[in-house]
Amino acid sequence: MRKIKFVNGEYYHIYNRGVDGRQIFIKKKDYLKFLRSLRDFNNQSYYEERAQIIRRYGFKELSSFLQRIEKVVEIVAFCLLPNHFHLILRQLTEKGISNFLHKLGTSFTNFFNKEYQRSGRLFQGPYKAIHIDSNEYLLWLSAYVNGNAEIHKIEKVENYEWSSYKIIFREKSDLISVKSEIIFKQFSSPKEYENFVKKVIEESRKRKDMKKYLLESLN
């Protein structure tokens, strides 16, 4: 049983990796599917309800319906890497995070297994969850998550397509919206936050005590 209890209004760091370190994002369509799932499952809808709307009205009406109903979490930051992902979530409704992640994991696993003709688990056990218990930690972790691609030496943070970094600076269209105001309002300018992210990236590469967060090693 999961030890952590999710509390409404609190922030949590959620992360997981592919089973045996395998890639969970291989093609662009995989990243896009995961992002759409983050958007479409952030509500209290259930499978039969969504299927009925699709049968009667089609996918366009389903998308409109899902955008109108109550959200269960706020997505503060995210980063998708080839074999793992990071999310910072704030719970809005009772069991919001648990239900959201269950739908997300089940849907993406089914998609991935069908797409690549495989079966079985995709993720390495249950997702990991850490309570973000201070504002200082929330700020630091937002930079860590947004800069994760550069920490792993995949691509510079400002160029990486599959994180919330560019969305925060409104440099790309919002396939998925993020609620980053809690972070951004604490910096005097975009440049100040940019410098903060770069500092965290540099520190994260050096600090030995970061190994527990770098379980998603790409080697």
Rosetta blueprint (number, residue, H / E / L):
1 M L
2 R L
3 K L
4 I L
5 K L
6 F L
7 V L
8 N L
9 G L
10 E L
11 Y E
12 Y E
13 H E
14 I E
15 Y E
16 N E
17 R E
18 G E
19 V H
20 D H
21 G H
22 R L
23 Q L
24 I L
25 F L
26 I L
27 K L
28 K H
29 K H
30 D H
31 Y H
32 L H
33 K H
34 F H
35 L H
36 R H
37 S H
38 L H
39 R H
40 D H
41 F L
42 N L
43 N L
44 Q L
45 S L
46 Y L
47 Y H
48 E H
49 E H
50 R H
51 A H
52 Q H
53 I H
54 I H
55 R H
56 R H
57 Y H
58 G L
59 F H
60 K H
61 E H
62 L H
63 S H
64 S H
65 F H
66 L H
67 Q H
68 R H
69 I L
70 E L
71 K L
72 V L
73 V E
74 E E
75 I E
76 V E
77 A E
78 F E
79 C E
80 L E
81 L E
82 P L
83 N L
84 H E
85 F E
86 H E
87 L E
88 I E
89 L E
90 R E
91 Q E
92 L L
93 T L
94 E L
95 K L
96 G H
97 I H
98 S H
99 N H
100 F H
101 L H
102 H H
103 K H
104 L H
105 G H
106 T H
107 S H
108 F H
109 T H
110 N H
111 F H
112 F H
113 N H
114 K H
115 E H
116 Y L
117 Q L
118 R L
119 S L
120 G L
121 R L
122 L L
123 F E
124 Q L
125 G L
126 P L
127 Y L
128 K E
129 A E
130 I E
131 H E
132 I E
133 D L
134 S L
135 N H
136 E H
137 Y H
138 L H
139 L H
140 W H
141 L H
142 S H
143 A H
144 Y H
145 V H
146 N H
147 G L
148 N H
149 A H
150 E H
151 I H
152 H L
153 K L
154 I L
155 E L
156 K L
157 V L
158 E L
159 N L
160 Y L
161 E L
162 W L
163 S E
164 S L
165 Y H
166 K H
167 I H
168 I H
169 F L
170 R L
171 E L
172 K L
173 S L
174 D L
175 L L
176 I L
177 S L
178 V L
179 K L
180 S L
181 E H
182 I H
183 I H
184 F H
185 K L
186 Q L
187 F L
188 S L
189 S L
190 P H
191 K H
192 E H
193 Y H
194 E H
195 N H
196 F H
197 V H
198 K H
199 K H
200 V H
201 I H
202 E H
203 E H
204 S H
205 R H
206 K H
207 R L
208 K H
209 D H
210 M H
211 K L
212 K L
213 Y L
214 L L
215 L L
216 E L
217 S L
218 L L
219 N L
